[in-house]
Amino acid sequence: MTNDPGDRRVDSLDRQLCFAVYSAAHAFNRAYKPYLAALGLTYPQYLAMLVLWEEDGCPVKALSERLLLDSGTLTPLLKRLEAAGLVTRRRGREDERQVFIDLTDAGRALHDKAAQLPNPVPCAVEESGLPAARLLADIRHLRGALLSRAAADEG
């Protein structure tokens, strides 16, 4: 990232947009760490649980698409959530190749626990003075543009 947005030179680390996003992601993980430790979840497990708290009984394929995770990453994560007693996996009745993820009572109870814990990220965003809704919209827009570009480059 240089002062001129049209300049595509490789420049110093601190001027790279990719590093700013990458390092911000690490900062998010650090901020979430105590919150997630209290829930007994890793960050990717937390993201999966967020989807399942919205849509219990979600097909693995939909979960994979929503989280932008391939099955090689998602399957072990779901196995760990199942071993922790938070979810169960079941085969589809009409198509046994399809797998659905259901919350257990413990998985639903974890949602209530999560809602009672102070989440540090919204507080940090508020304290930063950045407009959270605009920041979220901008990041989603950037993600969409990057995914479109990657798909075009692959195809």
C-alpha positions as CSV (number, residue, x, y, z in Angstrom):
1,M,0.0,0.0,0.0
2,T,1.5,3.3,-1.0
3,N,0.2,6.8,-0.9
4,D,-1.0,6.4,-4.5
5,P,-3.7,3.8,-4.6
6,G,-2.8,3.1,-8.3
7,D,0.8,2.4,-7.4
8,R,1.3,-1.4,-7.4
9,R,5.0,-1.5,-6.3
10,V,6.0,-3.8,-3.5
11,D,7.0,-1.5,-0.7
12,S,7.7,-1.6,3.0
13,L,5.8,-3.9,5.3
14,D,4.0,-1.1,7.0
15,R,2.6,0.2,3.7
16,Q,1.1,-3.1,2.8
17,L,-2.7,-3.3,3.1
18,C,-2.4,-7.1,3.2
19,F,-0.2,-6.9,6.3
20,A,-2.6,-4.4,8.0
21,V,-5.5,-6.8,7.5
22,Y,-3.3,-9.8,8.5
23,S,-2.0,-8.2,11.7
24,A,-5.5,-6.9,12.5
25,A,-6.8,-10.5,12.3
26,H,-4.1,-11.5,14.8
27,A,-5.1,-8.6,17.1
28,F,-8.7,-9.8,16.9
29,N,-7.5,-13.3,18.0
30,R,-5.6,-11.9,20.9
31,A,-8.5,-9.8,22.0
32,Y,-10.9,-12.7,21.8
33,K,-8.5,-15.2,23.6
34,P,-9.7,-14.6,27.2
35,Y,-13.4,-14.5,26.1
36,L,-13.0,-17.7,24.1
37,A,-11.0,-19.4,26.9
38,A,-14.0,-18.8,29.2
39,L,-16.2,-20.6,26.6
40,G,-13.6,-23.4,26.0
41,L,-13.5,-22.6,22.3
42,T,-10.9,-21.8,19.7
43,Y,-11.6,-18.9,17.4
44,P,-12.6,-21.1,14.4
45,Q,-14.8,-23.2,16.7
46,Y,-16.5,-20.0,18.0
47,L,-17.2,-18.9,14.4
48,A,-18.8,-22.3,13.7
49,M,-20.9,-22.1,16.9
50,L,-22.1,-18.6,15.8
51,V,-23.4,-20.0,12.6
52,L,-25.0,-23.0,14.4
53,W,-26.6,-20.7,17.0
54,E,-28.2,-18.9,14.1
55,E,-29.1,-22.1,12.2
56,D,-29.2,-25.3,14.2
57,G,-29.2,-28.3,12.0
58,C,-27.1,-26.6,9.4
59,P,-25.6,-28.8,6.6
60,V,-21.8,-29.1,6.7
61,K,-21.7,-27.8,3.1
62,A,-23.6,-24.6,4.1
63,L,-21.4,-24.2,7.1
64,S,-18.3,-24.6,5.0
65,E,-19.5,-21.9,2.5
66,R,-20.6,-19.5,5.2
67,L,-17.2,-19.7,7.0
68,L,-15.1,-19.9,3.8
69,L,-13.5,-23.1,5.1
70,D,-12.8,-26.2,3.1
71,S,-13.9,-29.6,4.4
72,G,-10.3,-30.5,5.4
73,T,-10.3,-27.7,7.9
74,L,-13.9,-27.9,9.0
75,T,-14.2,-31.6,9.6
76,P,-11.6,-31.8,12.4
77,L,-13.0,-28.7,13.9
78,L,-16.5,-30.3,14.0
79,K,-15.1,-33.5,15.4
80,R,-13.6,-31.6,18.3
81,L,-16.9,-29.8,18.9
82,E,-18.6,-33.1,18.9
83,A,-16.0,-34.6,21.3
84,A,-16.7,-31.6,23.6
85,G,-20.4,-32.5,23.6
86,L,-21.5,-29.3,21.9
87,V,-22.7,-30.7,18.6
88,T,-23.8,-34.0,16.9
89,R,-23.4,-34.9,13.3
90,R,-26.1,-36.8,11.4
91,R,-26.4,-38.1,7.9
92,G,-29.2,-36.9,5.7
93,R,-32.3,-39.2,5.3
94,E,-32.7,-38.7,1.6
95,D,-29.0,-38.4,0.8
96,E,-26.6,-40.0,3.2
97,R,-23.7,-38.1,1.7
98,Q,-25.1,-35.0,3.2
99,V,-24.1,-34.3,6.9
100,F,-26.0,-32.0,9.2
101,I,-24.7,-30.4,12.4
102,D,-27.1,-30.2,15.4
103,L,-26.4,-28.4,18.6
104,T,-26.7,-30.4,21.8
105,D,-28.3,-29.0,25.0
106,A,-24.7,-28.1,26.1
107,G,-24.1,-26.3,22.7
108,R,-27.3,-24.3,23.2
109,A,-26.4,-23.5,26.8
110,L,-23.0,-22.2,25.6
111,H,-24.8,-19.6,23.6
112,D,-26.4,-18.3,26.8
113,K,-23.0,-18.3,28.6
114,A,-21.4,-16.4,25.6
115,A,-24.2,-13.8,25.8
116,Q,-23.4,-13.1,29.4
117,L,-19.6,-12.6,29.0
118,P,-18.2,-9.3,28.1
119,N,-17.0,-9.4,24.5
120,P,-13.9,-7.2,24.2
121,V,-14.1,-6.6,20.4
122,P,-17.2,-4.4,20.2
123,C,-15.7,-2.4,23.2
124,A,-12.4,-1.9,21.4
125,V,-14.1,-0.9,18.1
126,E,-16.2,1.7,20.0
127,E,-13.2,3.0,21.9
128,S,-11.3,3.4,18.5
129,G,-13.8,5.9,17.4
130,L,-14.3,4.1,14.1
131,P,-17.9,3.7,12.9
132,A,-18.5,0.0,13.4
133,A,-21.2,-0.4,10.8
134,R,-19.1,1.4,8.1
135,L,-16.0,-0.6,9.0
136,L,-18.0,-3.9,8.7
137,A,-19.4,-2.8,5.4
138,D,-16.0,-1.9,4.0
139,I,-14.4,-5.1,5.1
140,R,-17.3,-7.2,3.6
141,H,-16.9,-5.2,0.4
142,L,-13.2,-5.8,0.3
143,R,-13.7,-9.5,1.0
144,G,-16.2,-9.8,-1.8
145,A,-13.8,-8.0,-4.3
146,L,-10.9,-10.3,-3.2
147,L,-13.0,-13.5,-3.6
148,S,-14.2,-12.3,-7.0
149,R,-10.7,-11.6,-8.1
150,A,-9.5,-15.0,-6.9
151,A,-12.3,-16.8,-8.7
152,A,-11.6,-14.9,-11.9
153,D,-7.9,-15.7,-11.6
154,E,-8.6,-19.4,-11.0
155,G,-11.1,-19.7,-13.8
